[in-house]
């Protein structure tokens, strides 16, 4: 009985100590985001991450050289998982998208050393990696870039030549559908993202303007929105002579974000992030003070946008646009004692978690998961002990 009583006291003391430590850890910082370092696979030297789902799973690649790339799924409470490769391609796989059921899209080589052998795939933990092929007219590669909650996949596939590609939409019933391209261009399109209404965004080559000096047409990329009713629709650009634009992401409300050329005061043009919807059209999201460009890379269902912008000294900083369109340098929202400069925010989920690239004091590149402060306690309780150790440095 004395032993049981002593055991209860010990367990109670541990619980109290844990609560105190967590309370100090959570309340010690006035910064709204806590970064978690996402490490490469053991033996690899660097990683690059592309997408994030609502569970905090991130996907990308872990690598030791340009010809040795492992597709990875990174979980908040586990080590990164190597998802393997398609047969015959050696170690060259890139995971580019993940949905909320943990299904992953990407591309993997089927012949070692041959980039034209890259094939789009889907992966899940039960069935492993499945080659979803390429367009019937293709003589080259296919790359999958995003996957929605329905398991629909988008990306691009070479067509009749290796220099031309078309955006595709794939599902398990209909296979790979060619989405075509905008008229008047050079037979090229690419799909970056698809929402749960099967709306697809990306860019296609077309005429983007007219040279004021020569009167000759200017050709380049133009953002598009595709759906099964209207087909591929040109979203235009911000006011510019060269109306180049590129759509990178779409949420379930139908808001689209990306980048466009834009006229600036005093003449000249810059790349500016935009948000587009059917009511307001394309709206310029601006740049950081003293900066000269910005890029919007992702948007969640609340309308929060992430990307990057040049700042003073033309350094690139990760940024967040809130639902009112206000731009915030994410470096101001993270404790500088962590020792990272946030360079670009590449994805944001519906819980407000942000996936960002960063550099440390030595200039080495890393990837971080930025966790909003109210969610930090929950992550710690389910196993984020490394987070506590890092916060107490």
NORJOSUL-V430910 format. One record per backbone hydrogen bond with DSSP energy under -0.5 kcal/mol. CO is the residue of the C=O (numbers start at 1). NH is the residue of the N-H. E is the energy in kcal/mol with one decimal. If there is no record, write none. Layout:
# NORJOSUL-V430910
CO	NH	E
CO	NH	E
This chain:
# NORJOSUL-V430910
1	5	-2.7
2	6	-2.8
3	7	-2.6
4	8	-2.3
5	9	-2.2
6	10	-2.5
7	11	-2.7
8	12	-3.0
9	13	-2.9
10	14	-2.4
11	15	-2.3
12	16	-2.8
13	17	-2.7
14	18	-2.6
15	19	-2.6
16	20	-2.7
17	21	-2.8
18	22	-3.0
19	23	-2.7
20	24	-2.8
21	25	-2.9
22	26	-3.0
23	27	-2.4
24	28	-1.8
32	373	-3.1
33	335	-0.5
34	371	-2.8
36	369	-2.5
37	39	-0.7
38	367	-0.6
41	44	-2.3
46	63	-3.1
48	61	-2.9
51	59	-1.8
53	56	-1.7
57	53	-2.2
58	74	-3.6
59	50	-3.1
59	51	-1.2
60	72	-2.0
60	95	-1.5
61	48	-2.3
62	70	-3.0
63	45	-1.9
63	46	-2.0
65	68	-1.2
68	64	-1.3
68	65	-1.0
69	93	-2.1
70	62	-2.3
71	83	-2.3
72	60	-1.6
73	75	-0.5
73	81	-2.9
74	58	-2.4
75	78	-1.2
81	73	-1.8
81	83	-0.6
84	71	-0.5
86	89	-1.3
88	112	-1.3
90	92	-1.0
91	69	-2.3
92	109	-2.1
94	96	-0.5
94	107	-2.3
97	105	-2.4
99	102	-1.7
103	99	-2.2
104	123	-2.4
105	96	-2.4
105	97	-1.9
106	121	-2.1
106	144	-0.9
107	94	-2.7
108	119	-2.4
111	114	-1.9
113	115	-0.6
114	117	-1.5
115	118	-1.5
117	110	-0.6
118	142	-2.0
119	108	-1.9
120	132	-2.4
120	133	-0.5
121	106	-1.5
122	130	-3.0
123	104	-3.0
124	128	-2.3
128	124	-1.3
130	122	-1.8
133	120	-0.8
135	138	-2.1
141	158	-2.8
143	156	-2.3
146	154	-2.0
148	151	-1.7
152	148	-2.1
153	170	-3.3
154	145	-3.3
154	146	-1.5
155	168	-1.5
155	191	-1.4
156	143	-2.9
157	166	-2.4
159	139	-1.5
161	159	-0.8
161	164	-0.9
164	159	-2.2
165	189	-1.8
166	157	-2.0
167	179	-2.8
168	155	-1.3
169	177	-3.0
170	153	-2.5
171	175	-2.0
175	171	-1.5
175	177	-0.6
177	169	-1.8
177	179	-0.5
180	167	-0.7
182	185	-0.8
187	165	-0.5
188	205	-2.6
190	192	-0.5
190	203	-2.2
193	201	-2.3
195	198	-1.7
199	195	-2.0
200	226	-3.2
201	192	-2.3
201	193	-1.7
202	224	-1.8
202	247	-1.4
203	190	-2.5
204	222	-1.5
206	220	-2.5
208	243	-2.4
209	218	-3.2
211	215	-2.9
216	211	-3.3
218	208	-2.9
218	209	-1.3
220	206	-2.4
221	245	-1.7
222	204	-1.9
223	235	-2.7
224	202	-1.3
225	233	-2.7
226	200	-2.7
227	231	-2.1
231	227	-1.2
231	233	-0.6
233	225	-2.1
236	223	-0.5
239	263	-2.8
241	210	-0.5
241	243	-0.9
242	244	-2.1
244	261	-2.7
246	259	-2.3
249	257	-2.3
251	254	-1.4
255	251	-2.0
256	276	-3.1
257	248	-2.7
257	249	-1.7
258	274	-1.9
258	296	-1.0
259	246	-2.5
260	272	-3.2
262	270	-2.3
264	267	-1.8
268	264	-1.9
270	262	-2.3
270	272	-0.6
271	294	-2.0
272	260	-2.4
273	285	-2.9
274	258	-1.6
275	283	-2.8
276	256	-2.6
277	281	-2.1
281	277	-1.2
281	283	-0.5
283	275	-1.8
286	273	-0.6
288	291	-2.5
293	310	-2.2
295	297	-0.5
295	308	-2.2
298	306	-2.1
300	303	-1.6
304	300	-2.0
305	321	-3.2
306	297	-2.9
306	298	-1.6
307	319	-1.8
307	345	-2.3
308	295	-2.8
309	317	-2.6
310	288	-0.6
311	314	-2.1
312	315	-0.6
315	311	-2.2
317	309	-2.1
318	330	-2.2
318	331	-0.5
319	307	-1.8
320	322	-0.5
320	328	-2.8
321	305	-2.3
322	325	-2.1
326	322	-2.2
328	320	-2.4
328	330	-0.6
329	332	-2.1
330	333	-1.5
331	334	-0.6
333	33	-1.8
335	338	-1.9
336	339	-1.7
339	361	-0.6
340	342	-0.6
341	359	-2.0
342	318	-1.9
344	346	-0.7
344	357	-2.9
347	355	-2.7
349	352	-1.6
353	349	-2.1
354	356	-0.5
354	370	-3.4
355	346	-2.2
355	347	-1.4
356	368	-3.0
357	343	-2.3
357	344	-1.3
358	366	-2.7
359	341	-2.9
360	363	-2.1
364	360	-1.8
366	358	-2.6
367	38	-2.6
368	356	-2.6
368	370	-0.6
369	36	-2.0
369	371	-0.7
370	354	-2.0
370	372	-0.5
371	34	-2.4
372	375	-1.7
372	376	-0.7
373	376	-1.2
373	377	-0.6
375	379	-1.8
376	380	-2.4
377	381	-2.3
378	382	-1.3
379	384	-1.8
380	383	-1.6
383	385	-1.8
384	387	-0.6
384	388	-1.1
385	389	-2.3
386	390	-2.2
387	391	-2.4
388	392	-1.6
390	393	-1.2
